[in-house]
Amino acid sequence: LLHHKLYDYEGFNERSPSKRHGHAGVAVGDDLYLWGGHANGSASACCGQAMPCRVSTNDVWYKIADTDCPFMNELWVTSLKGYEPFFSQLAKDKHTQQSSTLGLGISQRAIDGVREATSAEGTATMTDTDSQAWWQVDLGAVHTISNVTVYNALDDQHQRLQNFYVLLSQAPFVSDRLQEVLADPYVWKSHVMYLDEGPISAVLVNQQAQYIRIQLSSTDYLSLAEVEVWGYAKVEPWQHLYGIKRWTQLTPHPQGKLPATPRSQATITSIVGQKLLITGGRTREAPYWLSDMYLIHLAPYLEMARDGIKWYRVEPRAQQPLDQLPLGREQHSAVYSKVCSLGYKLENDVRSTQQADPKSLYPGVVGVTPWCQGQVVFYGGKTEAATEESHIAHPHGFLGDLWIYNVSSNVISHIHYNAVLPSPPRRSGHTMLIHEDQIYIYGGKGASDECTGGACSDVWAFNISGPGSCSDGCSAHGRCEYGFCLCEDGYLGGECSEKSCPNSRCFQDYGNHIYECLHCSSNGLCNVNGTCACDTGWKGEDCSILHCPGGCSGHGSCKLGGTCECDPSFGGPDCFLAFCPNNCTEWDDGFDQGARGDCDITRYPPCCGIEPSCAYTSGESPSPCTQRSSGFGVTAAHDIEAVCYCADAYTGADCNKEVADVIMAAVP
């Protein structure tokens, strides 16, 4: 009976989370937050399925209707600090007395639950015209009284209830005379001159008492419609642990984003900055297994209860260069660590002649190291079974992958732990804890061929910053920190398995947990064999030499981007083409076009072949001779003479003058 009363929320007319399973909960300070879940225990195994299913191999196949898949997305909060009892009407059915009784106005009328009562009808209390008439109730034991609410009788003479006292005592009152009661130092008293809200007067008390009295200061009738004493029984020490909790549902803020879709088997984690991180879970619509992430920004309790809470969708970035994001899943585990790095206490070694790692003290700790906002570690879970043998969810859908979400950089990293070393069977519904950089995994549900009977009972520990947290031990060409390979000189890639190219520089961004490299002097791509593929305009083993076609043939300057800026009278991408002055004065009459002369190009040494290619022909080309280079070659510097041979009617260096005009100009 006692247990029933403790948890009978309906008896107090209070709201609380409805029954559910597969929900997520987390403690933040003195508060417990509960989110999501599923309300149908019998059908939940087949909810969120794209096709008919069965709970076990001996069951028949059936399909679950959407109405039988009540996934939830409610957020509730309660305080864990101590027992907070609900207020109740303490005077109901208790023993009452009054100074005298007139007619049908017995003292019990004040606690019969009828607030709109009259003395004329005999539904309110009524005393005679006593000197300092009084009414009182004995609660039977000392209680905490929050307030006393007095309802006046609805009679023509309701003004009689004025200039009265509300009196509280833990022991019986010493006298019927008001002066003696007021003189008692152990009596709490409050004077009411007039009713503040018509026929009702509420007196705030917050005192311990067993006896409550209403007493007039003068001689008159005392008539009361109802007296409500609100409070709760004395709190016993054991109730702080087992007592009923006050729950408050936190609704979305009207100016915030939409909350996460209803689901079960998600995780909720408390992270830095008074935030809750919700990840994954299962829902009724495709894709059924979810990989999304949401943030809830917490605020002071009264503000959240009044205004609601703000939701935010998180779009994490994949760690580079691996570029992987986790699969959607349910029944996985998540823990938050305030430590951002524990792999190395002091980092001050130089990994290349051009770039040194940041000289920083480790570990990075939330609230101490500026860039560190902590990390969330995810492990395992269950997703849709895969048919491909190489898939991590083949063949039963259980997962055993490990991920770290860096809160400060919004980067999520896949920890490719060393597959050669022993590792736990894939599982879901397990427990995971973290201490500094060591995680501990226990139990869960797994495949029957990996966990006896499908239930795992093993315990595993794993150092997420140790050397085993990287795949293949960084190929023996780097060191491992939080599943992240820091490659030694000459190697690069997510597992340090690729050879680096000449003049490549790599940077470890500890704050963002991103490993980036600038290859081949930043002027090319690095091939897997360690050779550079230079960008246009660069050449050399490390792509550090600025290069233009033919070296601009000695008749121009090479600019960034591999383009030549040719000298006057020279052109082409390599400045090899030579031009006569003004192109021997070209003309165009609308019907035909041409030039007033022929351009003759002579090179010293002479062209190896025919202009403009000057291609060398063995046994035919003079020696020495000038040959136009191709590819990354450089055309040897040489002299050029470009002369216009004018037509009969023209003269001048560029044939721009007519002979007749020249003759006439010479006649005196």
DAKATA-V38497 format. One record per residue. N is the residue number from 0. RES is the residue in one small letter. SS is DSSP state (a for helix, b for strand, c for the rest). PSI is psi in degrees with one decimal (* if undefined). OMEGA is omega in whole degrees, 0 to 359 (999 if undefined). Layout:
# DAKATA-V38497
n=(N & N)
res=(RES & RES)
ss=(SS & SS)
psi=(PSI & PSI)
omega=(OMEGA & OMEGA)
This chain:
# DAKATA-V38497
n=(0 & 1 & 2 & 3 & 4 & 5 & 6 & 7 & 8 & 9 & 10 & 11 & 12 & 13 & 14 & 15 & 16 & 17 & 18 & 19 & 20 & 21 & 22 & 23 & 24 & 25 & 26 & 27 & 28 & 29 & 30 & 31 & 32 & 33 & 34 & 35 & 36 & 37 & 38 & 39 & 40 & 41 & 42 & 43 & 44 & 45 & 46 & 47 & 48 & 49 & 50 & 51 & 52 & 53 & 54 & 55 & 56 & 57 & 58 & 59 & 60 & 61 & 62 & 63 & 64 & 65 & 66 & 67 & 68 & 69 & 70 & 71 & 72 & 73 & 74 & 75 & 76 & 77 & 78 & 79 & 80 & 81 & 82 & 83 & 84 & 85 & 86 & 87 & 88 & 89 & 90 & 91 & 92 & 93 & 94 & 95 & 96 & 97 & 98 & 99 & 100 & 101 & 102 & 103 & 104 & 105 & 106 & 107 & 108 & 109 & 110 & 111 & 112 & 113 & 114 & 115 & 116 & 117 & 118 & 119 & 120 & 121 & 122 & 123 & 124 & 125 & 126 & 127 & 128 & 129 & 130 & 131 & 132 & 133 & 134 & 135 & 136 & 137 & 138 & 139 & 140 & 141 & 142 & 143 & 144 & 145 & 146 & 147 & 148 & 149 & 150 & 151 & 152 & 153 & 154 & 155 & 156 & 157 & 158 & 159 & 160 & 161 & 162 & 163 & 164 & 165 & 166 & 167 & 168 & 169 & 170 & 171 & 172 & 173 & 174 & 175 & 176 & 177 & 178 & 179 & 180 & 181 & 182 & 183 & 184 & 185 & 186 & 187 & 188 & 189 & 190 & 191 & 192 & 193 & 194 & 195 & 196 & 197 & 198 & 199 & 200 & 201 & 202 & 203 & 204 & 205 & 206 & 207 & 208 & 209 & 210 & 211 & 212 & 213 & 214 & 215 & 216 & 217 & 218 & 219 & 220 & 221 & 222 & 223 & 224 & 225 & 226 & 227 & 228 & 229 & 230 & 231 & 232 & 233 & 234 & 235 & 236 & 237 & 238 & 239 & 240 & 241 & 242 & 243 & 244 & 245 & 246 & 247 & 248 & 249 & 250 & 251 & 252 & 253 & 254 & 255 & 256 & 257 & 258 & 259 & 260 & 261 & 262 & 263 & 264 & 265 & 266 & 267 & 268 & 269 & 270 & 271 & 272 & 273 & 274 & 275 & 276 & 277 & 278 & 279 & 280 & 281 & 282 & 283 & 284 & 285 & 286 & 287 & 288 & 289 & 290 & 291 & 292 & 293 & 294 & 295 & 296 & 297 & 298 & 299 & 300 & 301 & 302 & 303 & 304 & 305 & 306 & 307 & 308 & 309 & 310 & 311 & 312 & 313 & 314 & 315 & 316 & 317 & 318 & 319 & 320 & 321 & 322 & 323 & 324 & 325 & 326 & 327 & 328 & 329 & 330 & 331 & 332 & 333 & 334 & 335 & 336 & 337 & 338 & 339 & 340 & 341 & 342 & 343 & 344 & 345 & 346 & 347 & 348 & 349 & 350 & 351 & 352 & 353 & 354 & 355 & 356 & 357 & 358 & 359 & 360 & 361 & 362 & 363 & 364 & 365 & 366 & 367 & 368 & 369 & 370 & 371 & 372 & 373 & 374 & 375 & 376 & 377 & 378 & 379 & 380 & 381 & 382 & 383 & 384 & 385 & 386 & 387 & 388 & 389 & 390 & 391 & 392 & 393 & 394 & 395 & 396 & 397 & 398 & 399 & 400 & 401 & 402 & 403 & 404 & 405 & 406 & 407 & 408 & 409 & 410 & 411 & 412 & 413 & 414 & 415 & 416 & 417 & 418 & 419 & 420 & 421 & 422 & 423 & 424 & 425 & 426 & 427 & 428 & 429 & 430 & 431 & 432 & 433 & 434 & 435 & 436 & 437 & 438 & 439 & 440 & 441 & 442 & 443 & 444 & 445 & 446 & 447 & 448 & 449 & 450 & 451 & 452 & 453 & 454 & 455 & 456 & 457 & 458 & 459 & 460 & 461 & 462 & 463 & 464 & 465 & 466 & 467 & 468 & 469 & 470 & 471 & 472 & 473 & 474 & 475 & 476 & 477 & 478 & 479 & 480 & 481 & 482 & 483 & 484 & 485 & 486 & 487 & 488 & 489 & 490 & 491 & 492 & 493 & 494 & 495 & 496 & 497 & 498 & 499 & 500 & 501 & 502 & 503 & 504 & 505 & 506 & 507 & 508 & 509 & 510 & 511 & 512 & 513 & 514 & 515 & 516 & 517 & 518 & 519 & 520 & 521 & 522 & 523 & 524 & 525 & 526 & 527 & 528 & 529 & 530 & 531 & 532 & 533 & 534 & 535 & 536 & 537 & 538 & 539 & 540 & 541 & 542 & 543 & 544 & 545 & 546 & 547 & 548 & 549 & 550 & 551 & 552 & 553 & 554 & 555 & 556 & 557 & 558 & 559 & 560 & 561 & 562 & 563 & 564 & 565 & 566 & 567 & 568 & 569 & 570 & 571 & 572 & 573 & 574 & 575 & 576 & 577 & 578 & 579 & 580 & 581 & 582 & 583 & 584 & 585 & 586 & 587 & 588 & 589 & 590 & 591 & 592 & 593 & 594 & 595 & 596 & 597 & 598 & 599 & 600 & 601 & 602 & 603 & 604 & 605 & 606 & 607 & 608 & 609 & 610 & 611 & 612 & 613 & 614 & 615 & 616 & 617 & 618 & 619 & 620 & 621 & 622 & 623 & 624 & 625 & 626 & 627 & 628 & 629 & 630 & 631 & 632 & 633 & 634 & 635 & 636 & 637 & 638 & 639 & 640 & 641 & 642 & 643 & 644 & 645 & 646 & 647 & 648 & 649 & 650 & 651 & 652 & 653 & 654 & 655 & 656 & 657 & 658 & 659 & 660 & 661 & 662 & 663 & 664 & 665 & 666 & 667)
res=(l & l & h & h & k & l & y & d & y & e & g & f & n & e & r & s & p & s & k & r & h & g & h & a & g & v & a & v & g & d & d & l & y & l & w & g & g & h & a & n & g & s & a & s & a & c & c & g & q & a & m & p & c & r & v & s & t & n & d & v & w & y & k & i & a & d & t & d & c & p & f & m & n & e & l & w & v & t & s & l & k & g & y & e & p & f & f & s & q & l & a & k & d & k & h & t & q & q & s & s & t & l & g & l & g & i & s & q & r & a & i & d & g & v & r & e & a & t & s & a & e & g & t & a & t & m & t & d & t & d & s & q & a & w & w & q & v & d & l & g & a & v & h & t & i & s & n & v & t & v & y & n & a & l & d & d & q & h & q & r & l & q & n & f & y & v & l & l & s & q & a & p & f & v & s & d & r & l & q & e & v & l & a & d & p & y & v & w & k & s & h & v & m & y & l & d & e & g & p & i & s & a & v & l & v & n & q & q & a & q & y & i & r & i & q & l & s & s & t & d & y & l & s & l & a & e & v & e & v & w & g & y & a & k & v & e & p & w & q & h & l & y & g & i & k & r & w & t & q & l & t & p & h & p & q & g & k & l & p & a & t & p & r & s & q & a & t & i & t & s & i & v & g & q & k & l & l & i & t & g & g & r & t & r & e & a & p & y & w & l & s & d & m & y & l & i & h & l & a & p & y & l & e & m & a & r & d & g & i & k & w & y & r & v & e & p & r & a & q & q & p & l & d & q & l & p & l & g & r & e & q & h & s & a & v & y & s & k & v & c & s & l & g & y & k & l & e & n & d & v & r & s & t & q & q & a & d & p & k & s & l & y & p & g & v & v & g & v & t & p & w & c & q & g & q & v & v & f & y & g & g & k & t & e & a & a & t & e & e & s & h & i & a & h & p & h & g & f & l & g & d & l & w & i & y & n & v & s & s & n & v & i & s & h & i & h & y & n & a & v & l & p & s & p & p & r & r & s & g & h & t & m & l & i & h & e & d & q & i & y & i & y & g & g & k & g & a & s & d & e & c & t & g & g & a & c & s & d & v & w & a & f & n & i & s & g & p & g & s & c & s & d & g & c & s & a & h & g & r & c & e & y & g & f & c & l & c & e & d & g & y & l & g & g & e & c & s & e & k & s & c & p & n & s & r & c & f & q & d & y & g & n & h & i & y & e & c & l & h & c & s & s & n & g & l & c & n & v & n & g & t & c & a & c & d & t & g & w & k & g & e & d & c & s & i & l & h & c & p & g & g & c & s & g & h & g & s & c & k & l & g & g & t & c & e & c & d & p & s & f & g & g & p & d & c & f & l & a & f & c & p & n & n & c & t & e & w & d & d & g & f & d & q & g & a & r & g & d & c & d & i & t & r & y & p & p & c & c & g & i & e & p & s & c & a & y & t & s & g & e & s & p & s & p & c & t & q & r & s & s & g & f & g & v & t & a & a & h & d & i & e & a & v & c & y & c & a & d & a & y & t & g & a & d & c & n & k & e & v & a & d & v & i & m & a & a & v & p)
ss=(c & a & a & a & a & a & c & c & a & a & a & a & c & c & c & c & c & c & c & c & b & c & c & b & b & b & b & b & c & c & b & b & b & b & b & b & b & b & c & c & c & c & c & a & a & a & c & c & c & c & c & c & b & c & c & c & c & c & c & c & c & b & c & c & c & a & a & a & c & c & b & b & b & b & b & b & b & b & b & c & c & c & c & c & c & c & c & b & b & c & c & c & c & c & b & b & b & b & c & c & c & c & c & c & c & c & a & a & a & a & a & c & c & c & c & c & c & c & c & c & c & c & c & c & c & c & c & c & c & b & b & c & c & b & b & b & b & b & b & b & b & b & b & b & b & b & b & b & b & b & b & b & c & c & c & c & c & a & a & a & c & c & c & b & b & b & b & b & b & c & c & c & c & c & c & c & c & a & a & a & a & a & a & c & c & c & c & b & b & b & b & b & c & c & c & c & b & c & c & b & b & b & b & b & b & b & b & b & b & b & b & b & b & b & b & b & c & c & b & b & c & c & c & b & b & b & b & b & b & b & b & b & b & c & c & c & c & c & a & a & a & a & c & c & c & c & b & b & b & c & c & b & c & c & c & c & c & c & c & c & c & c & b & b & c & c & b & b & b & b & b & c & c & c & b & b & b & b & b & b & b & b & c & c & c & c & c & c & b & b & b & b & b & b & b & b & b & c & c & c & a & a & a & a & a & a & a & c & b & b & b & b & b & b & c & c & b & b & c & c & c & c & c & c & c & c & c & c & c & b & c & c & b & b & b & b & b & c & b & b & b & c & c & c & c & b & b & c & c & b & c & c & c & c & c & b & c & c & c & b & b & c & c & b & b & c & c & c & c & c & c & c & c & c & b & b & b & b & b & b & b & b & c & c & c & c & c & c & c & c & c & c & c & c & c & c & c & b & b & b & b & b & b & b & b & b & c & c & c & c & b & b & b & b & b & c & c & c & c & c & c & c & c & c & c & c & b & b & c & c & b & b & b & b & b & c & c & b & b & b & b & b & c & c & b & c & c & c & c & c & c & a & a & a & b & c & c & c & b & b & b & b & b & c & c & c & a & a & a & c & a & a & a & a & a & a & c & b & b & b & b & c & c & b & b & b & b & c & c & c & b & b & c & c & c & c & c & b & b & c & c & c & c & c & b & b & b & b & b & c & c & c & c & b & b & b & b & b & c & a & a & a & c & b & b & b & c & c & c & c & c & b & b & b & c & c & c & b & b & c & c & c & c & c & b & b & c & c & c & b & a & a & a & a & c & b & b & b & b & c & c & c & b & b & b & b & c & c & c & b & b & c & c & c & c & c & b & b & c & c & a & a & a & a & c & b & b & b & c & c & c & c & b & b & b & c & b & b & b & b & b & b & b & b & c & c & b & c & c & c & c & c & c & c & c & c & c & c & c & c & c & c & c & c & c & b & c & c & c & c & c & c & c & b & c & c & c & c & b & b & b & b & b & b & b & b & c & c & c & b & b & c & c & c & c & c & b & b & a & a & a & a & a & a & a & a & c & c)
psi=(-42.6 & -43.6 & -39.9 & -42.8 & -37.2 & -35.1 & 15.3 & 83.4 & -36.4 & -29.8 & -24.9 & 3.3 & 41.0 & 146.8 & 150.5 & 164.1 & 136.3 & 165.8 & 144.0 & 169.5 & 166.5 & 19.5 & 173.9 & 144.4 & 150.8 & 145.3 & 132.3 & 106.9 & -123.1 & 8.2 & 148.1 & 126.5 & 137.5 & 132.6 & 143.3 & -160.9 & -172.2 & 136.7 & -13.6 & 100.9 & -29.1 & -31.3 & -2.1 & -27.0 & -25.8 & 3.0 & 149.5 & 37.0 & 144.4 & -9.6 & 167.8 & 147.0 & 178.9 & 149.4 & -40.2 & 170.8 & -21.3 & -5.3 & 161.3 & 158.7 & 139.2 & 162.4 & 138.9 & 130.8 & 153.0 & -34.6 & -19.8 & 9.6 & 65.0 & 79.3 & 152.5 & 155.4 & 31.8 & 145.4 & 124.0 & 152.6 & 144.4 & 157.5 & 137.7 & -1.3 & -39.9 & 175.4 & 125.4 & 91.1 & 155.0 & 144.0 & 141.3 & 167.2 & 103.4 & -24.4 & -16.3 & 130.3 & 16.9 & 171.2 & 128.9 & 159.7 & 161.3 & 164.1 & -32.3 & 170.3 & 130.5 & 121.4 & -133.5 & 5.1 & 58.3 & 159.4 & -27.6 & -17.7 & -24.3 & -7.9 & 25.5 & 2.2 & 0.6 & 107.0 & -32.0 & 80.5 & 158.5 & 148.7 & -29.4 & -35.3 & -3.4 & 18.2 & -2.6 & 162.0 & 158.1 & 124.6 & 171.8 & 179.9 & 71.3 & 157.0 & 117.3 & 54.1 & 148.6 & 158.3 & 142.7 & 161.4 & 142.3 & 115.6 & -7.3 & -20.7 & 164.6 & 130.0 & 162.2 & 118.6 & 122.6 & -51.3 & 158.4 & 121.6 & 124.1 & 127.7 & 122.6 & 149.4 & 143.2 & 67.0 & 169.5 & -21.8 & 30.9 & -16.4 & -8.2 & -30.0 & 86.9 & 163.5 & 57.7 & 169.2 & 144.4 & 121.2 & 137.2 & 141.2 & 148.1 & -18.2 & 160.8 & 145.3 & 142.6 & -17.8 & 163.3 & -13.8 & 127.6 & -38.4 & -39.5 & -36.6 & -41.9 & -27.4 & -13.5 & 117.8 & -15.2 & 3.6 & 128.7 & 134.8 & 147.5 & 127.4 & 134.5 & 118.1 & -50.6 & 152.9 & 131.6 & -26.2 & 67.3 & -120.6 & 7.8 & 142.2 & 121.9 & 124.7 & 117.8 & 134.0 & -68.1 & 51.6 & 162.5 & 128.0 & 158.3 & -29.8 & 131.0 & 130.2 & 141.6 & 123.0 & 131.9 & 153.3 & -14.3 & -172.1 & 117.3 & 173.3 & 144.4 & 115.3 & 126.9 & 132.4 & -45.3 & 145.2 & 117.5 & 123.8 & 109.7 & 133.3 & -154.8 & 161.4 & 162.8 & 134.4 & 124.2 & 151.8 & -38.2 & -22.5 & -19.5 & -26.1 & -42.4 & -6.0 & 157.7 & 142.2 & 148.6 & 122.4 & 143.6 & 126.7 & 127.5 & 113.1 & 159.6 & 144.1 & 136.2 & -22.3 & 4.2 & -177.7 & 167.6 & 144.6 & 169.7 & 147.4 & 151.6 & 139.4 & 169.8 & 168.6 & 30.2 & 177.0 & 148.0 & 128.2 & 135.9 & 126.3 & -178.2 & 150.7 & 26.6 & 53.9 & 152.0 & 133.6 & 120.6 & 132.1 & 142.2 & -157.6 & -177.0 & 141.4 & -178.8 & -24.2 & 158.8 & 140.7 & 14.3 & -58.4 & 126.7 & 150.2 & 9.0 & 162.7 & 138.0 & 146.8 & 138.7 & 123.7 & 115.3 & 158.3 & 176.0 & 146.8 & -50.6 & -36.0 & -41.6 & -40.5 & -33.5 & -47.9 & -15.8 & -179.5 & 153.9 & 128.5 & 148.9 & 134.6 & 133.6 & 131.2 & 87.8 & 150.1 & 146.9 & 140.1 & 137.3 & 148.8 & 9.0 & -35.3 & 56.5 & 143.1 & 150.8 & 155.4 & 157.5 & 145.2 & 167.9 & 166.2 & 30.8 & -179.0 & 152.8 & 136.0 & 150.9 & 135.1 & 130.9 & -1.4 & 128.6 & -24.0 & 134.6 & 5.5 & -37.4 & 135.0 & -36.6 & 125.7 & 107.0 & 21.4 & 154.8 & 121.7 & -13.4 & 164.6 & -19.3 & -27.1 & 133.0 & 146.2 & 154.2 & 134.9 & 97.0 & 146.7 & 139.5 & 151.8 & 157.2 & 130.8 & 140.2 & 130.9 & -9.5 & -54.7 & 122.2 & -40.5 & -10.5 & 121.5 & 15.1 & 175.5 & 148.4 & 126.9 & 129.6 & 143.1 & 139.4 & -154.2 & -167.9 & 142.5 & -172.4 & 133.4 & 138.5 & 147.8 & -22.4 & 130.0 & -27.8 & -8.8 & 143.9 & -16.7 & 11.5 & 138.0 & -3.4 & -5.6 & -7.8 & 145.6 & 151.4 & 24.1 & 156.0 & 131.9 & 150.0 & 125.1 & 116.0 & 111.5 & -41.3 & -35.3 & -8.8 & 37.3 & 132.9 & 134.1 & 137.2 & 121.6 & 103.5 & 78.7 & 156.2 & 112.3 & -16.4 & -31.7 & 156.9 & 143.0 & 155.8 & 150.1 & 151.8 & 145.4 & 169.1 & 165.8 & 26.1 & -179.7 & 138.0 & 133.9 & 161.1 & 139.6 & 113.3 & -113.7 & 19.6 & 122.0 & 150.3 & 129.5 & 133.4 & 140.8 & -156.9 & -176.9 & 133.6 & -178.1 & 144.5 & -25.4 & -7.5 & -31.8 & 125.9 & 124.3 & 9.6 & 0.8 & 125.7 & 137.7 & 17.7 & 160.1 & 132.6 & 146.1 & 145.0 & 131.5 & 107.5 & -5.6 & -1.3 & 177.4 & -21.6 & -2.6 & 3.6 & 143.6 & 131.8 & 25.8 & 35.0 & 30.6 & 23.7 & 18.8 & 29.5 & 175.7 & 154.9 & 132.5 & 116.9 & 46.8 & 19.1 & 121.0 & 126.1 & 104.9 & 147.9 & 168.5 & 136.0 & -5.5 & 154.8 & -175.7 & 165.9 & -24.9 & 15.1 & 32.0 & -7.0 & 143.3 & 139.0 & 161.5 & 164.7 & 139.8 & 45.9 & 138.8 & 133.6 & 145.1 & 135.6 & 113.0 & 96.2 & -37.1 & -40.4 & -4.6 & 48.3 & 135.0 & 116.6 & 146.8 & 142.9 & 115.2 & 151.1 & 53.7 & 22.4 & 18.2 & 25.1 & -179.7 & 149.7 & 122.0 & 158.7 & -20.3 & 2.7 & 13.2 & 153.3 & 138.8 & 100.7 & 146.2 & 162.0 & 132.2 & 1.3 & 153.0 & 179.8 & 166.2 & -36.0 & 15.0 & 34.6 & -5.6 & 123.8 & 133.3 & 135.4 & 158.5 & 125.2 & 10.1 & 23.2 & 16.4 & 18.9 & 6.7 & 35.4 & 177.9 & 144.2 & 128.1 & 163.2 & 139.6 & -2.4 & 31.3 & 144.7 & 138.8 & 103.1 & 151.2 & 162.8 & 142.0 & 12.1 & 151.0 & -170.5 & 161.9 & -23.2 & 10.8 & 24.5 & -27.5 & 133.8 & 148.0 & 142.2 & 163.5 & 125.1 & 24.8 & 36.2 & 35.7 & 87.6 & 154.2 & 160.0 & 112.2 & 11.6 & -21.5 & -28.8 & 168.4 & 161.8 & -157.6 & 159.6 & -1.3 & 175.8 & 138.5 & 128.2 & 121.9 & 126.8 & 125.7 & 149.1 & 110.8 & 161.2 & 159.5 & 135.2 & -23.1 & -133.1 & 137.1 & 147.2 & 2.9 & -33.8 & 41.0 & 139.0 & 133.7 & 118.9 & 132.3 & -10.5 & -30.7 & 140.4 & 165.6 & 124.2 & 166.3 & 164.0 & 123.9 & 133.7 & 125.2 & 159.3 & 163.5 & -133.1 & 6.9 & 166.9 & 126.8 & 129.4 & 143.0 & 140.7 & 163.2 & 153.4 & 137.9 & 121.6 & 113.5 & 136.2 & 126.2 & 105.7 & 152.9 & 165.8 & -33.2 & -0.1 & 158.0 & 176.3 & 164.0 & -31.4 & 14.6 & 31.2 & -1.6 & 144.0 & 140.7 & -40.2 & -40.3 & -35.5 & -41.5 & -44.9 & -35.8 & -22.5 & -17.1 & 131.9 & *)
omega=(179 & 179 & 179 & 182 & 182 & 187 & 179 & 182 & 182 & 178 & 177 & 182 & 182 & 178 & 179 & 179 & 177 & 181 & 184 & 171 & 181 & 179 & 179 & 180 & 179 & 177 & 177 & 184 & 180 & 185 & 175 & 178 & 180 & 183 & 170 & 179 & 183 & 187 & 184 & 183 & 186 & 187 & 190 & 182 & 181 & 176 & 181 & 179 & 181 & 185 & 177 & 181 & 177 & 185 & 178 & 185 & 181 & 182 & 176 & 179 & 177 & 180 & 184 & 176 & 180 & 181 & 179 & 180 & 185 & 174 & 186 & 171 & 177 & 174 & 180 & 178 & 174 & 181 & 176 & 187 & 181 & 180 & 177 & 186 & 177 & 175 & 175 & 180 & 189 & 186 & 184 & 177 & 178 & 182 & 181 & 177 & 172 & 187 & 175 & 181 & 179 & 179 & 182 & 186 & 180 & 186 & 182 & 179 & 185 & 180 & 181 & 177 & 180 & 182 & 181 & 185 & 178 & 178 & 180 & 180 & 180 & 180 & 176 & 176 & 177 & 172 & 173 & 178 & 182 & 170 & 181 & 179 & 183 & 172 & 180 & 179 & 176 & 182 & 178 & 179 & 179 & 178 & 171 & 183 & 177 & 177 & 176 & 182 & 184 & 177 & 180 & 177 & 182 & 180 & 176 & 182 & 183 & 180 & 177 & 182 & 177 & 180 & 181 & 180 & 167 & 187 & 179 & 179 & 175 & 179 & 178 & 180 & 189 & 185 & 172 & 181 & 185 & 183 & 181 & 179 & 179 & 180 & 181 & 183 & 182 & 179 & 174 & 184 & 177 & 183 & 177 & 180 & 179 & 176 & 188 & 182 & 179 & 184 & 186 & 173 & 179 & 181 & 178 & 189 & 184 & 180 & 175 & 181 & 173 & 184 & 178 & 182 & 168 & 185 & 178 & 177 & 185 & 178 & 182 & 171 & 172 & 181 & 182 & 175 & 182 & 173 & 180 & 178 & 184 & 179 & 182 & 181 & 179 & 182 & 177 & 182 & 182 & 183 & 177 & 178 & 187 & 186 & 181 & 183 & 174 & 179 & 175 & 176 & 181 & 182 & 179 & 176 & 183 & 180 & 180 & 177 & 178 & 179 & 177 & 180 & 179 & 183 & 173 & 176 & 173 & 173 & 174 & 187 & 175 & 181 & 185 & 175 & 179 & 179 & 173 & 179 & 179 & 183 & 169 & 182 & 180 & 179 & 187 & 183 & 174 & 12 & 175 & 177 & 191 & 176 & 184 & 182 & 180 & 174 & 171 & 178 & 180 & 181 & 174 & 189 & 183 & 179 & 179 & 181 & 182 & 189 & 185 & 183 & 182 & 178 & 176 & 176 & 180 & 177 & 184 & 175 & 178 & 177 & 177 & 6 & 184 & 173 & 180 & 175 & 184 & 174 & 171 & 186 & 175 & 176 & 174 & 180 & 180 & 176 & 181 & 177 & 177 & 179 & 183 & 180 & 176 & 187 & 185 & 183 & 180 & 183 & 180 & 178 & 181 & 184 & 174 & 182 & 183 & 190 & 175 & 174 & 177 & 178 & 186 & 175 & 178 & 11 & 171 & 186 & 177 & 179 & 180 & 178 & 188 & 186 & 188 & 173 & 177 & 182 & 175 & 182 & 178 & 178 & 167 & 183 & 180 & 179 & 180 & 181 & 181 & 179 & 180 & 184 & 182 & 183 & 183 & 180 & 179 & 356 & 192 & 177 & 178 & 184 & 177 & 182 & 185 & 183 & 174 & 176 & 179 & 187 & 185 & 184 & 183 & 179 & 177 & 187 & 175 & 180 & 180 & 183 & 188 & 183 & 179 & 180 & 178 & 180 & 183 & 173 & 177 & 187 & 174 & 178 & 182 & 176 & 177 & 176 & 179 & 172 & 188 & 181 & 180 & 176 & 180 & 183 & 179 & 168 & 181 & 179 & 180 & 178 & 184 & 179 & 179 & 176 & 185 & 180 & 180 & 179 & 181 & 179 & 184 & 178 & 180 & 175 & 183 & 178 & 186 & 175 & 185 & 184 & 180 & 183 & 179 & 181 & 176 & 176 & 181 & 176 & 180 & 180 & 178 & 177 & 188 & 175 & 181 & 178 & 187 & 182 & 172 & 191 & 175 & 180 & 177 & 182 & 180 & 182 & 182 & 180 & 180 & 183 & 181 & 177 & 178 & 182 & 179 & 176 & 173 & 181 & 181 & 183 & 173 & 176 & 185 & 181 & 182 & 180 & 180 & 180 & 184 & 179 & 171 & 189 & 168 & 179 & 183 & 183 & 181 & 178 & 181 & 176 & 183 & 179 & 177 & 177 & 183 & 168 & 190 & 172 & 177 & 179 & 180 & 177 & 182 & 182 & 181 & 177 & 182 & 184 & 177 & 186 & 173 & 181 & 177 & 184 & 182 & 171 & 180 & 183 & 178 & 180 & 183 & 181 & 178 & 185 & 177 & 179 & 180 & 170 & 191 & 174 & 176 & 179 & 176 & 182 & 185 & 182 & 181 & 180 & 180 & 182 & 178 & 183 & 175 & 180 & 177 & 181 & 179 & 175 & 178 & 179 & 181 & 182 & 180 & 178 & 183 & 180 & 181 & 179 & 182 & 178 & 178 & 181 & 179 & 181 & 177 & 181 & 179 & 356 & 186 & 177 & 181 & 182 & 182 & 175 & 359 & 183 & 182 & 183 & 181 & 176 & 183 & 178 & 182 & 183 & 178 & 179 & 358 & 178 & 181 & 181 & 179 & 183 & 176 & 179 & 182 & 180 & 180 & 177 & 182 & 178 & 182 & 179 & 182 & 172 & 181 & 187 & 176 & 171 & 190 & 172 & 188 & 186 & 186 & 180 & 181 & 183 & 180 & 178 & 184 & 181 & 175 & 184 & 182 & 180 & 180 & 181 & 182 & 180 & 182 & 180 & 181 & 999)
